[in-house]
Amino acid sequence: MNAGSLQTVRREPASGSFGTFEPRTAASYEIELAQIRKTESQLREALAHDALLLRGKDALIEQQELMGKESNHRFLNDLQMVMSLLSLQGRAATNTETAEQLAIAANRVGMIARVHQRLHCNDGVQAVGFKRYLEDLCRDFSAMYSAADATVQVTVRDGAEIDLSAATAIPLGFIVIELLTNAAKHGKGRIIVRLEADSRKGYALSVSNEGKSLPDGFDPAAAKGSGMRLIRSFVGRIGGELHFGPGDGNHGTCFTVLFS
C-alpha cells in the first residue's frame, strides 16, 4: 500500500465473542481526538469560570464580614458616647431624683453595650465553652434589667460545660437574649435558663418564666412580632427545633430550642 493511500485499522474480535468490529480509519481517530480536546477545553473554561465566581464570592463574604465588624464597632462607640453624655448630665443635675434616673439610664446603656459585645466576642473563633458563655450572657442581661426592674432575676440551672462551634453558639446567644427579653416583658418573677441533654437532638436549651401562660392557639410560626421572627430565623440557621409549653409547675411559659 502506498504511503498516500487510505489506511484502515481492523480490530480483532475478543476471544469467545461473535462477529467482527467495523474497521476505523485514521481520520476517524483524528476526529474523535479533536472532539475530546474540544470537550477538555470547554471543561477547563468552565472550571476557570467557576473558580472566578468562587473568588468573587469569597471577596464578597470578606467584605461583608469587615462591614459587619465596622458596624459593630461603630454601634459600641455610639453606645459609649450615649453613656458618657448621660453620666455627664447626671453629674451636672442639681435635682437628686433626676441625677439618679440619669445614672440608671447610663448604667443600662452600658449593660446593653456589654451584652452586645458578649454576643459578638467569639466572632472568628472555632469553639465556644457554651455554659460559661451562657452564664455570662444571662448575668449581663440580669444586671441590665435590674436597674429598671429589681423583680427580674435570671438563673442558669443544670448543664455540663460543652464546647460548641461559634456558628452554633452565637445564634443561640441571640435566641436566649430574645427569649429573656420576652420573658422580662410579659412575665414576672424568676426567669430560669436550662441547658440539658436531649436524647433525640442532642441538647435542649430552655427559657421559662413564672408569668402568665401563653394564650390558647398561640403559634410561634404565625407570630408577626420581630422578636419571634428573629428567634425562628436563628433556630432555622442552626437546624434546631423550637417548642413551647407551660413552665415549671404548669405555670408561666417555657420556650425550648432543641439542637445538635
Secondary structure, 3 states (H helix, E strand, C coil): CCCCCCCEECCCCCCCCCCCCCCEEHHHHHHHHHHHHHHHHHHHHHHHHHHHHHHHHHHHHHHHHHHHHHHHHHHHHHHHHHHHHHHHHHHHCCCHHHHHHHHHHHHHHHHHHHHHHHHHCCCCCCEEEHHHHHHHHHHHHHHHHHCCCCCCEEEEECCCCCEEEHHHHHHHHHHHHHHHHHHHHHCCCEEEEEEEEECCCEEEEEEEECCCCCCCCCCHHHCCCHHHHHHHHHHHHCCCEEEEECCHHHCCCEEEEEEC
